[in-house]
Amino acid sequence: MTVKDQLPSFPELINFYQVMCEVAHGTSDERLWNYHSIAERDYAQELATAKVMNLIRDGSIRTTGRMSETKKGTAKRWEAQQYKQHSKMRSYIDAEFWRTAVVVKSYLGFNTARTDGREYTDILLVLDDCVEHLGNEVAAHGRDSEADDKPASQQPDYSTPYIELMWQAIDHFKISGENQPIKDTLVEWFRSQEIAGQKVSRATAEYLASFVRLPESRLGGNRPWKVRAQQPQHR
């Protein structure tokens, strides 16, 4: 029998703090949290902690840890009693333990919990259980952030009358990398169009004419012979 065979195996595990952050904020990366105040951030974490703990207490999310029943000194209240010599082997924590347990809080949530006479440390949660019961909570953050963070110009079906008019010009003049109409021709065409019932002003037409052409054309890339070729011939 190998050493590995003597160690208990578990599904993939995750710490409580990471689960709480995913539920509360959609990510455990603090740089991406977006709140108007610390109080609002803390309230989101309180709500997430309560949700995760309820699922732990009713057995929906399995937990694991290293157990000890050896007290370290004597405390007046069992809630404050410390323990030592925790087992070297991780084991599942039964749901009954959680119904009366208190957690030892730290900056990163908690990793220790105790009842009267027993304590678990290095507590980790079963990831699959968290995904099954909290997946929708985390996914909701993803949907919100995608909608909120994506610029309007990148959202599906978004456009403006100016963008539509530029596409019309590109189709009308068959503008491409090889075919760059002269600016004056484009300006006159844009000025003959309407946006929201109003004729396009010369200033707007100048901008639109520039934006449908390549930068090198706007910088004078059209040679005189190209200009003459595009101008109407008068006889």
C-alpha positions in Angstrom: 0.0 0.0 0.0 1.4 3.4 -1.0 1.4 6.5 1.2 -1.2 8.0 -1.1 -3.5 5.0 -0.6 -3.5 5.7 3.2 -4.7 9.3 2.7 -8.4 10.0 2.4 -9.4 11.4 -0.9 -11.9 14.3 -1.5 -13.6 16.0 -4.4 -12.1 19.4 -5.3 -12.2 21.7 -2.2 -12.4 25.5 -1.9 -12.1 27.9 1.1 -15.1 29.7 2.6 -13.7 33.2 1.9 -13.5 32.6 -1.8 -17.0 31.2 -2.0 -18.4 34.1 0.0 -16.6 36.6 -2.3 -18.0 34.9 -5.4 -21.5 35.1 -4.1 -21.2 38.6 -2.7 -19.2 40.3 -5.4 -19.0 37.9 -8.3 -15.2 37.6 -7.9 -12.6 37.2 -5.1 -10.4 39.9 -6.8 -10.9 43.0 -4.6 -9.8 45.3 -7.4 -13.0 44.4 -9.3 -15.4 45.1 -6.4 -17.5 48.1 -7.2 -19.4 49.8 -4.3 -20.2 53.3 -3.3 -19.2 52.7 0.3 -17.5 50.2 2.6 -20.8 49.8 4.5 -22.5 48.6 1.3 -19.6 46.2 0.6 -19.8 44.8 4.1 -23.6 44.3 3.8 -23.2 42.3 0.6 -20.7 40.1 2.4 -23.0 39.6 5.4 -25.8 38.5 3.1 -23.5 36.1 1.2 -22.1 34.7 4.5 -25.6 34.0 5.7 -26.6 32.3 2.5 -23.5 30.0 2.4 -23.8 29.2 6.1 -27.5 28.2 5.7 -26.5 25.8 3.0 -23.7 24.4 5.2 -26.0 23.9 8.2 -28.7 22.1 6.3 -26.1 19.8 4.7 -26.4 21.0 1.2 -22.8 22.0 1.1 -20.4 19.5 2.5 -17.4 20.6 4.6 -14.1 19.1 5.6 -11.5 19.9 8.2 -9.0 18.6 10.8 -10.6 17.8 14.1 -9.5 18.1 17.7 -11.0 17.4 21.1 -7.9 18.3 23.1 -8.5 21.6 24.9 -5.7 24.2 25.1 -6.1 25.7 28.6 -9.5 26.4 30.1 -12.0 29.0 29.0 -15.0 30.2 31.0 -17.2 29.9 27.9 -17.0 27.0 25.4 -17.3 29.5 22.5 -13.9 30.9 23.5 -12.2 27.6 24.2 -9.1 26.9 22.1 -8.0 23.5 21.0 -4.7 21.9 20.0 -3.3 18.7 18.4 -5.7 18.7 15.6 -5.7 15.5 13.5 -3.3 15.3 10.7 -6.0 13.7 8.5 -8.8 15.7 7.0 -12.4 14.3 7.4 -15.9 15.4 6.5 -17.7 17.5 9.1 -21.2 16.2 9.9 -24.1 18.6 9.4 -25.1 18.2 13.1 -21.9 19.9 14.1 -22.8 23.1 12.2 -26.2 23.4 13.9 -24.6 24.5 17.1 -21.1 25.5 16.0 -19.6 29.0 16.3 -17.0 30.1 13.8 -13.7 31.8 14.6 -13.8 34.8 12.3 -10.7 36.3 10.6 -10.0 38.8 7.9 -10.4 36.1 5.3 -13.8 34.8 6.6 -13.1 31.8 8.7 -11.3 28.5 8.7 -12.0 27.3 12.2 -15.3 26.4 13.9 -16.1 24.8 17.3 -18.8 23.3 19.4 -18.8 22.4 23.1 -16.0 19.8 23.2 -14.9 19.7 19.5 -13.1 22.0 17.0 -12.3 21.8 13.3 -9.6 23.9 11.6 -8.4 24.2 8.0 -12.0 24.1 6.9 -12.7 23.7 3.2 -15.9 23.3 1.3 -16.7 20.8 -1.5 -16.6 22.9 -4.7 -19.2 20.8 -6.6 -21.8 21.4 -3.9 -21.1 25.2 -4.0 -21.5 25.2 -7.8 -24.7 23.3 -7.6 -26.4 25.4 -5.0 -24.7 28.8 -5.6 -24.0 28.7 -9.3 -26.9 30.9 -10.2 -25.8 33.5 -7.6 -22.4 33.8 -9.1 -23.7 33.7 -12.7 -26.0 36.6 -11.9 -23.0 38.8 -11.2 -21.5 37.7 -14.5 -24.6 38.7 -16.4 -24.8 42.1 -14.7 -21.2 42.9 -15.1 -21.2 42.0 -18.8 -24.1 44.4 -19.4 -22.8 47.1 -17.2 -19.2 47.0 -18.2 -19.6 46.7 -22.0 -19.7 50.1 -23.7 -22.9 50.9 -25.5 -21.1 50.8 -28.8 -20.2 47.2 -28.3 -23.6 46.0 -27.2 -25.6 43.9 -29.7 -27.7 45.8 -32.3 -26.4 49.2 -31.1 -25.9 51.9 -33.7 -26.5 55.6 -34.3 -27.9 57.5 -37.3 -24.4 58.8 -38.0 -23.0 55.2 -38.1 -25.8 54.1 -40.3 -25.2 57.0 -42.7 -21.5 56.2 -42.9 -22.4 52.6 -43.8 -24.7 53.9 -46.5 -21.9 56.1 -47.9 -19.5 53.1 -47.9 -22.1 51.0 -49.9 -23.0 53.9 -52.2 -19.4 54.8 -53.2 -18.2 51.2 -52.8 -15.4 52.5 -50.5 -12.6 50.1 -49.8 -8.9 50.1 -49.2 -8.3 50.5 -53.0 -11.2 52.9 -53.6 -11.0 56.1 -51.5 -13.3 58.8 -52.9 -12.1 62.4 -52.5 -13.4 64.2 -49.5 -15.3 66.9 -51.3 -17.4 64.3 -53.1 -18.2 62.7 -49.9 -19.0 66.0 -48.1 -21.5 66.9 -50.8 -23.2 63.5 -50.6 -23.5 63.7 -46.8 -24.9 67.2 -47.0 -27.6 65.9 -49.3 -28.8 63.4 -46.6 -31.0 63.9 -43.6 -30.7 62.8 -40.0 -33.8 62.9 -37.8 -35.5 65.0 -40.4 -32.7 67.6 -40.6 -30.2 68.2 -43.3 -26.7 67.3 -42.4 -24.6 70.4 -41.7 -21.4 71.1 -43.4 -19.4 70.6 -40.2 -21.0 67.2 -39.6 -20.5 66.2 -43.3 -16.8 67.1 -43.0 -16.4 64.8 -40.0 -18.4 61.9 -41.6 -16.4 62.2 -44.8 -13.2 62.0 -42.9 -14.3 59.0 -40.8 -15.3 56.8 -43.8 -11.8 57.2 -45.4 -8.5 55.6 -44.3 -6.2 57.8 -42.2 -3.6 58.0 -45.1 -6.3 59.4 -47.4 -7.2 62.0 -44.8 -3.6 63.0 -44.7 -3.4 63.8 -48.4 -2.8 60.3 -49.8 -5.0 60.9 -52.9 -2.8 62.1 -55.8 -4.0 64.8 -58.1 -4.6 62.4 -60.9 -7.0 60.4 -58.6 -8.8 63.6 -57.7 -9.3 64.6 -61.3 -10.5 61.1 -62.2 -13.2 61.3 -59.6 -14.4 64.8 -60.5 -17.3 65.1 -62.9 -16.1 66.0 -66.4 -17.7 69.1 -68.0 -17.8 69.5 -71.7 
